Each structure stands twice: as C-alpha cells, then as structure tokens.
Amino acid sequence: MAYYFEEPSHTFGEYLLIPGYSSAECVPDNVTLRTPLVRFDKKNGEPCPLHLNIPMVSAVMQSVSSDRLAIALAKEGGLSFIYGSQTIEHQAAMVGRVKAFKAGFVTSDTNVRPDQTLKELRDLIEQTGHSTVAVTADGTATGKLEGIITERDFRVNRCPPQAKVKDYMIPYKNLIKGEEGISFEEAIDKIWDHKINQLPIVDKDGNLLYLVFRKDYESHERHPLELLDSSSRYLVGAGINTRDYMDRVPALLEAGADVFCLDSSEGFSEWQKRALHDLHDKYPQIKVGAGNVVDREGFNFLAEHGADFVKVGIGGGSICITREQKGIGRGQATATIEVTRARDEWYKKTGIYIPVCSDGGIVHDYHITLALAMGADFVMLGRYFARFDESPTNKLIVNGNYVKEYWGEGSNRARNWQRYDLGGAKNLAFEEGVDSYVPYAGRLHDGVKLTISKITHTMCNCGALSIPELQQKAKLTLVSQASIAEGSAHDVLVRNTTIHAE
C-alpha cells in the first residue's frame, strides 16, 4: 500500500516568524551571515574548508549563472554555479574568466616580447581589454620579465606602428618589483609607498609570476564581504550532470572551479550515487554537492554516498512545471524542515555536518530568512538573480516595462535533457520548465544589499546575530489566508513612496 504523509506540505508563504527578545547587541551591524558551504567534521572541531559570506548562491541555469554574474555575486560574498548545459570548453572558459578577473595576485594574460611592434601591442590590448602589458623575453605569462608597458607609455597618433615595444616600455631595471612569497598586504603597501598602479611579482631568477593591482585593493575596500580563495581570487562553482562528469570535471578543475553541484531535478538516484563515488575516488579533495531531494530518506541517501552539501526542492521554482507535468514534488517549506532535521540527526550520529541548500520556492526576500530559520544553511536563487544587469539574458521592453528574459532548464529553449536524465534517450520527452520574463531590477549590488538588509533586520527582531543562532531561537507560525491578506496594505489608497538604500 502507498505511504501517505499525514500533514499537507507547506510553502514559505504560509509561515511567519514570531519576534523574540532583542538585546542591545541585536543591531544589523553585529549580524554575521557567514555559513558553511560543504561538509566538515564539526564534532572534532575541524574548520569548514569552504564558506559563504552571505547565504546566497545562484542557480545552475543558462539564464542566470554566467561569468559576469559570478564575479558580481562573489564581490557581495555569495557564489555562482556556472551552468553546465553548454560545451565543456565554454563552461571551463567561463570559470577561468572568473578566477582570472580578481586575483590579488593575477596571472598576466596580456603579454608581449620586447621585439614586437606597437601595432601588435595595440591589437593585443584591443583583444583582451587590458591596458597593462607585461613584456617578457618569450612573450608568455611566466617568462623572464623585461619590462612593463601601458597605454600611457605611447601615443597611437604619434608613435610609428612598426616601432618596437622595447623602445617605449619601462625596463626591468627601473621597475618597482615584489619577490616571490610577498603577501598581498605587503604588495599593496609597496604600491602605495611608490605611488604606482601595479606591482610585478618575480621569482629569484627574474621570471614573472603575478601582477598585483592597486584597483584590486580599492575593490576590496568597497566590497568587504567578497568571497576569495587563499590566493585572493574569487570563488566560483560549476554545475555538472551525471553523463559526462568524468570528462567535464578535469577541465573545470584545471580552470580553477572551487566546488561542484550535480544539477538534477531529482537526486535520489543511482546516477548521482555513481557520480559521487566516481568523482571522490578519482579526486579525493573535490567538493561536490548533490540533489535535489525533498525528504529524510533522500538526504540520508546522498549523505551516505558522499554529498558535500545537499540541495532541497522539487517543483517549487517560478519557471518549473514539474509538479504540473508529473505530479511530483513537495511544498518547499515542509521539504526544507524535514531535510534539515535529517541533517541534524546525521550530525548527531556521525559528527559530520552536511550543509543544506534550499533551492526554489522563494518569492519574497523574507522567504530567505524563513528558509534559514527552518534550518537551511544557504539558498539557491534563479528568478532573483535573473532580474539584474549582470545576468546573461537580454533586457527588453514589454508592455512599456523593462524586463529580462528568464527560462527554465527544463524548457524547450534550454534543451538541458541531462538535468532530467533517467538513463534513457538523450532528449527531453516533454517540458518541465517555461520560457518567461522577469521585471528588470537594475544592478546586482543594489538588489543584494537591500535583501541582506532585510535579512539582518529580521534576524535582530528574532534576537539572533548569526544563522545558527536564528535556527536555535526562531519561532514560526503557520498563517491563514486571512492573515496573509491582513499582512499587506489593505483598506487604504497607497501613495507611491520609496526609500532608497544608501
């Protein structure tokens, strides 16, 4: 006989938080949203190897997670999973661009030999968009450093195009340099002391290792929560499927991917089990999240087979029609509550903490706070990020309003059959996602700043200064339809007024 859950499944929109005692310390500036990203031995005091500075990651979607959005989100402290429904080469290139964009210590990707011409130099600058060029003996990023040349060192309309780079560069002997082993802070101090814009870092033989730029420090000052690896490069994730992972992952690792996510509409499967074992056997240090699941049994299955985080949610996304098409799924709030309880039981039993990501069902900003209070360590968002300038889709005018295109990975437009793969034919038997628009929302920085402000203020109302404290202290209540209506403006004529966050 089929198993029946006695209670109906609920969505985030059916819950509210009950305020708790707020002490004098409960002010937004004191709140930390730092949260673990992957499994770790919490009981024995092992530090988590990867954290997020804000509990937000972008969805593994063509219309959301490009390299441009990954850079913008990492600046704010979150992480993007570059979508895998593209060629291995294109996905690896996107990951590589994120890792190269911000590096504190940047591997130079714009290099010339001293005997090359200014015309060749101008062509290279136009191709890469980088105006600071390292001059090395062999023209490579790690060759013997001969000098530095920038666009300010020559004038296009006054210098003959066939003139040699060596005649206009700042020669090696005149360069302020840093030596291998210098810290980022020491490099920046040297830049400020000598009033220069960049500092080449060389080894003991004079070979170029990195460039450090003044602007990278200034960017860090403006973005104190930016998510960086040990080399001061932005963290970035990558989505993978259960078909070509053994070919795709090596290229993504070489490009610098920090963490992976098995992107599937349903993760309680033999295919995810095989992928987790294959990848961890070949790459013991690799971090791979898995999902999606909606109950305790699904969590335990993925935890047992090595998932580094577990993603929750089936059918709750705004562009997802899985429930409509297949009649399968669960209300996102109920799924999050059950899976995070299973996570806590697993931790008590094993001492291993496996973070949970709530994926889908978030309509309003406060739903993120609810997901965290219900036990999620972070949330995955698609529609939310698709609205911003940095998403890869077109900005259009529809019915007089600016919108951005947004489509599901299960739509005919995406043709991402791997996400819905059940081991059969290589195609989509039917659509599980729609093609749509979302209201345009401007810059990601402004939108995320406003959302984080709402989250931290609500946490203070609950008397919590961290996500674990929120999960411990939160009191939640189910609400009726009448309560939901009461919670919005009603019985008045609303004037259009807006507060803009600074």
C-alpha positions in Angstrom: 0.0 0.0 0.0 1.3 3.5 -0.8 2.6 5.6 2.0 0.6 8.7 2.9 2.1 11.8 4.7 -0.5 12.8 7.3 0.2 16.5 7.1 -0.1 18.7 4.0 3.1 20.2 2.6 3.5 23.9 3.0 5.2 26.8 1.2 7.2 29.7 2.7 4.3 32.0 2.0 2.3 30.1 4.7 4.7 30.9 7.5 5.6 34.0 9.6 8.3 34.5 12.2 7.4 35.4 15.7 9.6 38.2 17.2 12.0 37.2 20.0 13.8 39.2 22.7 16.2 41.7 21.1 19.1 42.7 23.3 21.1 46.0 22.9 23.6 44.0 20.8 20.9 43.0 18.3 21.7 45.6 15.6 22.2 44.8 12.0 25.9 45.8 12.0 26.6 43.0 14.5 25.0 40.3 12.4 27.2 37.8 10.6 25.7 35.7 7.7 28.8 33.6 7.2 27.7 30.0 6.6 29.4 26.7 5.7 29.2 25.5 2.1 30.5 21.9 2.3 30.6 19.0 4.7 33.1 19.0 7.6 33.9 17.2 10.8 32.2 19.7 13.2 32.2 17.5 16.2 36.0 17.3 16.3 36.5 21.0 15.6 37.6 20.7 12.0 37.1 24.0 10.2 34.8 24.0 7.2 37.1 24.3 4.1 34.6 26.5 2.1 32.3 29.2 3.5 29.9 31.7 2.1 29.9 35.2 3.5 26.2 35.7 2.6 23.9 32.7 2.3 23.0 33.1 -1.4 24.1 31.1 -4.4 22.9 31.5 -8.0 21.1 28.7 -9.8 22.7 26.4 -12.3 20.9 28.0 -15.2 21.6 29.3 -18.7 19.6 32.5 -18.0 21.3 33.2 -14.6 24.8 32.0 -13.9 27.3 33.4 -16.4 30.9 34.5 -15.5 29.7 38.1 -15.3 27.1 37.4 -12.7 29.6 35.1 -10.8 32.0 38.0 -10.5 29.3 40.4 -9.3 27.9 37.9 -6.7 31.4 36.9 -5.4 32.0 40.6 -4.7 29.0 40.6 -2.4 30.0 37.4 -0.6 27.9 34.8 -2.5 28.7 32.1 -5.0 27.6 31.2 -8.5 27.4 27.8 -10.1 28.3 28.3 -13.8 25.7 26.4 -15.8 26.8 23.1 -17.3 24.3 22.9 -20.2 27.0 24.1 -22.6 30.1 22.6 -24.0 32.9 21.7 -21.7 35.2 24.2 -23.3 32.8 27.1 -22.9 32.0 26.3 -19.3 35.7 26.0 -18.4 36.4 29.3 -20.2 33.7 31.0 -18.0 35.2 29.5 -14.8 38.6 30.6 -15.9 37.5 34.2 -16.5 36.0 34.4 -13.0 39.3 33.1 -11.5 41.4 35.5 -13.5 39.2 38.6 -13.0 40.1 39.3 -9.4 43.2 37.7 -8.0 45.1 40.0 -5.7 47.9 38.0 -7.4 46.9 38.0 -11.1 48.5 35.7 -13.7 49.1 38.1 -16.6 47.0 37.3 -19.6 48.3 40.1 -21.8 52.0 39.7 -22.6 54.4 40.7 -25.4 58.0 40.2 -26.3 60.3 43.3 -26.4 60.9 42.9 -30.2 57.2 43.0 -31.0 55.7 46.1 -32.6 53.4 48.7 -31.2 50.8 47.7 -33.7 50.9 44.1 -32.4 50.7 45.6 -28.9 47.6 47.7 -29.7 45.9 44.7 -31.3 46.6 42.7 -28.2 45.2 45.4 -25.9 42.1 45.7 -28.1 41.6 41.9 -27.9 42.0 41.5 -24.2 40.8 44.8 -23.0 43.7 45.1 -20.5 45.9 48.2 -20.8 48.8 46.9 -18.6 51.0 44.6 -20.6 53.9 42.5 -19.2 57.0 42.4 -21.5 58.7 39.0 -21.2 61.6 37.5 -23.1 59.4 34.8 -24.7 56.0 36.7 -24.6 54.5 34.3 -22.1 52.9 34.9 -18.6 55.8 33.2 -16.8 58.8 34.3 -19.0 61.8 36.4 -17.8 60.4 39.8 -17.1 61.9 42.5 -19.4 59.6 45.4 -18.6 56.1 46.8 -18.3 54.2 48.8 -20.9 50.8 50.5 -20.7 48.7 52.6 -23.0 50.1 55.7 -21.2 53.6 54.9 -22.4 53.0 55.6 -26.0 50.6 57.7 -28.1 48.9 55.9 -31.0 48.8 59.0 -33.3 52.5 60.0 -32.6 54.3 56.7 -32.4 55.1 54.7 -35.6 53.2 51.4 -35.6 56.3 49.4 -36.5 58.3 50.8 -33.6 59.4 48.2 -31.1 57.9 47.7 -27.6 61.4 47.7 -26.0 61.8 51.4 -27.0 58.7 52.5 -25.0 58.4 50.1 -22.1 59.6 50.7 -18.6 62.7 48.5 -18.5 63.2 45.9 -15.8 65.9 47.8 -14.0 63.5 50.8 -13.4 60.6 48.7 -12.2 59.5 48.5 -8.6 59.1 44.8 -8.0 58.0 42.3 -5.4 59.6 39.0 -4.7 58.1 35.5 -4.5 56.4 35.0 -1.1 55.3 38.6 -0.6 51.9 38.9 1.0 49.0 40.8 -0.7 49.1 43.4 2.1 52.9 43.9 1.7 52.4 44.2 -2.1 49.7 46.8 -1.6 51.9 48.7 0.9 54.7 48.8 -1.8 52.2 50.1 -4.4 51.1 52.9 -2.1 54.7 53.7 -0.9 55.9 54.1 -4.5 52.7 55.6 -5.9 52.4 53.1 -8.7 49.3 51.3 -10.1 50.7 47.8 -10.4 53.4 45.6 -8.9 55.0 42.7 -10.8 56.0 39.7 -8.6 59.0 37.8 -9.8 60.9 34.7 -8.7 64.6 34.6 -7.8 65.5 34.2 -11.5 63.5 37.2 -12.6 60.7 35.2 -14.1 57.3 36.8 -13.9 54.8 35.2 -11.5 52.0 37.6 -11.0 50.8 41.2 -11.2 49.2 43.0 -8.2 47.0 46.0 -9.0 46.1 49.0 -6.8 42.4 48.7 -8.1 42.1 45.2 -6.6 42.7 46.6 -3.1 40.3 49.5 -3.7 37.7 47.0 -4.9 38.1 45.0 -1.6 37.6 48.2 0.4 34.2 48.7 -1.4 33.3 45.0 -1.0 34.4 43.9 2.4 32.5 40.6 2.2 33.9 39.5 -1.2 34.4 35.7 -1.4 38.1 34.9 -2.0 40.2 31.8 -2.1 43.7 31.5 -0.5 45.2 33.3 -3.5 42.7 36.2 -3.2 40.8 35.0 -6.3 37.0 34.9 -6.4 35.4 31.6 -5.6 33.3 30.0 -8.3 31.3 26.8 -8.6 30.3 24.8 -11.6 27.2 22.7 -12.4 27.8 19.2 -13.7 25.5 16.4 -15.0 25.5 12.6 -14.4 26.5 11.8 -18.0 29.8 13.5 -18.9 31.2 14.3 -15.5 34.4 12.4 -15.9 35.3 14.4 -19.0 33.9 17.7 -17.7 35.3 17.9 -14.2 39.0 17.7 -15.2 38.7 20.7 -17.5 36.8 22.6 -14.8 39.3 21.8 -12.1 42.1 23.0 -14.4 40.1 26.2 -15.0 40.0 26.7 -11.2 36.5 25.6 -10.1 36.3 25.5 -6.3 33.1 23.4 -5.9 30.7 21.4 -8.0 27.0 20.8 -8.0 25.3 17.8 -9.5 22.5 19.5 -11.3 19.4 17.3 -11.4 15.7 17.7 -11.0 15.7 14.6 -8.7 18.8 13.5 -6.8 17.6 10.3 -5.1 19.0 8.1 -7.9 21.6 5.5 -8.9 23.1 8.1 -11.3 24.0 10.6 -8.5 25.3 7.7 -6.4 27.7 6.6 -9.2 28.8 10.2 -9.9 29.6 10.9 -6.3 31.7 7.8 -5.9 33.5 8.1 -9.2 34.4 11.7 -8.5 35.5 11.3 -4.9 37.5 8.2 -5.8 39.5 9.9 -8.5 39.7 13.4 -6.9 39.7 12.8 -3.1 39.8 16.6 -2.3 36.9 17.5 -4.7 33.8 19.1 -3.2 30.5 18.0 -4.9 27.0 18.9 -3.8 24.1 16.8 -4.8 20.3 16.8 -5.1 17.5 17.7 -5.4 15.6 15.8 -2.6 12.6 16.6 -0.5 12.6 14.2 2.4 14.7 12.5 5.1 15.3 9.4 3.0 16.7 11.3 0.1 19.0 13.3 2.4 20.4 10.2 4.1 21.0 8.5 0.7 23.1 11.4 -0.6 24.9 11.9 2.7 25.8 8.2 2.8 27.3 8.4 -0.7 29.5 11.4 -0.1 27.5 14.6 -1.0 29.3 17.6 0.3 26.1 19.6 0.5 22.5 18.6 -0.2 20.1 20.6 -2.3 16.4 20.6 -1.4 13.4 21.3 -3.7 11.4 19.7 -6.5 8.9 21.8 -8.5 9.0 25.0 -6.5 10.9 27.2 -8.9 8.9 30.0 -10.6 9.7 28.6 -14.1 9.4 25.0 -13.0 6.3 22.9 -14.1 7.4 19.5 -12.8 4.5 19.3 -10.4 2.1 20.2 -13.1 3.6 17.8 -15.7 4.4 14.9 -13.4 2.6 15.4 -10.2 5.7 15.0 -8.2 7.3 17.4 -5.6 6.7 18.8 -2.2 6.0 22.2 -0.7 9.4 23.9 -0.2 8.9 24.8 3.5 7.9 21.3 4.5 10.8 19.8 2.4 13.3 22.2 4.0 12.2 21.4 7.5 12.3 17.7 7.1 15.7 17.6 5.3 17.4 19.9 7.8 16.1 17.8 10.6 17.7 14.8 8.9 20.9 16.8 8.6 20.9 17.4 12.3 20.2 13.7 13.0 23.1 12.8 10.7 25.4 15.2 12.6 24.5 13.8 16.0 25.1 10.3 14.7 28.4 10.9 12.8 29.8 14.2 13.9 29.8 15.3 10.3 27.9 18.4 9.4 26.5 18.5 5.8 25.1 21.9 4.8 21.6 22.1 3.2 20.7 24.4 0.4 17.1 25.3 -0.1 16.5 25.6 -3.8 13.2 27.1 -5.1 10.0 28.5 -3.7 11.4 31.9 -2.7 9.2 34.7 -3.9 9.8 37.5 -1.4 13.1 38.4 0.4 11.7 37.4 3.7 11.3 33.8 2.4 15.1 33.6 2.5 15.1 34.4 6.2 12.3 31.8 6.7 14.4 29.2 4.9 17.4 29.9 7.1 15.3 29.8 10.2 13.9 26.4 9.1 17.4 25.1 9.0 18.8 25.8 5.6 22.5 26.9 5.5 22.0 28.8 2.3 19.6 29.3 -0.5 19.9 28.9 -4.3 18.1 31.5 -6.4 17.3 31.7 -10.1 14.5 34.3 -10.7 16.0 36.6 -8.1 19.3 36.9 -9.9 17.9 36.7 -13.5 16.4 40.2 -12.9 19.8 42.0 -12.7 22.0 43.7 -15.2 24.7 41.1 -14.7 22.6 38.1 -15.7 23.4 36.9 -19.3 19.9 37.5 -20.8 18.5 40.3 -22.9 16.9 43.4 -21.4 13.7 44.1 -23.3 10.7 46.4 -23.1 7.4 44.5 -22.8 4.1 46.4 -22.4 6.1 49.6 -21.6 8.2 48.0 -18.8 11.8 46.8 -18.8 12.1 43.0 -18.3 14.8 40.4 -18.5 14.4 37.0 -20.3 14.3 34.0 -18.0 13.7 30.4 -18.9 13.9 27.1 -17.1 16.5 24.4 -17.7 13.6 22.0 -18.4 12.2 24.2 -21.1 12.5 23.6 -24.8 14.7 26.6 -25.1 17.3 25.3 -22.7 17.1 21.7 -24.0 19.0 20.6 -20.9 17.9 17.0 -21.0 20.8 16.0 -18.8 19.1 17.7 -15.8 16.1 15.4 -16.2 18.1 12.3 -17.2 16.7 9.0 -16.2 19.3 7.0 -18.0 17.3 6.7 -21.2 17.4 8.5 -24.6 19.3 11.7 -24.9 16.4 14.1 -25.3 13.5 15.9 -23.5 10.4 13.8 -23.7 8.3 16.8 -22.5 9.0 20.2 -21.0 9.4 20.7 -17.2 10.1 24.4 -17.4 8.7 27.5 -19.1 10.2 30.5 -21.1 9.3 33.8 -19.5 10.2 37.3 -18.4 11.0 38.8 -15.0 10.8 42.5 -14.1 14.2 44.2 -14.6 15.8 45.2 -11.2 19.0 47.1 -12.0 22.4 46.3 -10.5 23.0 43.1 -8.5 24.9 45.1 -5.9 21.9 47.3 -5.1 19.5 44.4 -5.0 21.6 42.1 -2.8 22.4 44.9 -0.4 18.7 45.6 0.1 17.9 41.9 0.6 20.7 41.4 3.1 19.5 44.4 5.0 16.0 42.9 5.3 17.5 39.6 6.4 19.7 41.1 9.1 17.0 43.4 10.4 14.6 40.4 10.7 17.3 38.3 12.5 17.7 41.1 15.0 13.9 41.1 15.6 14.3 37.4 16.4 17.2 38.1 18.8 19.8 36.3 16.6 23.2 37.5 15.4 24.1 34.5 13.3 22.4 31.9 11.2 22.9 29.1 13.8 21.5 31.3 16.5 18.5 32.1 14.3 17.9 28.4 13.8 18.0 27.8 17.5 15.9 30.8 18.6 13.4 31.1 15.7 9.7 30.7 16.4 7.5 30.1 13.4 3.8 30.0 12.9 1.5 28.9 10.1 -0.8 31.6 8.9 -4.3 31.6 7.3 -5.3 33.2 4.0 -6.9 36.0 6.1 -3.6 36.5 8.0 -1.8 36.8 4.7 -4.2 39.4 3.4 -4.0 41.3 6.7 -0.2 41.4 6.4 -0.3 43.5 3.2 -1.5 47.1 2.8 -5.3 47.0 2.9 -8.3 49.3 3.2 -6.3 52.3 2.1 -5.2 54.1 -1.1 -1.5 53.6 -1.3 0.7 56.5 -2.3 3.9 55.7 -4.3 6.8 56.4 -2.0 10.2 54.7 -1.9 13.1 54.6 0.4 16.4 54.1 -1.4 19.1 52.2 0.5 22.4 54.1 0.8 
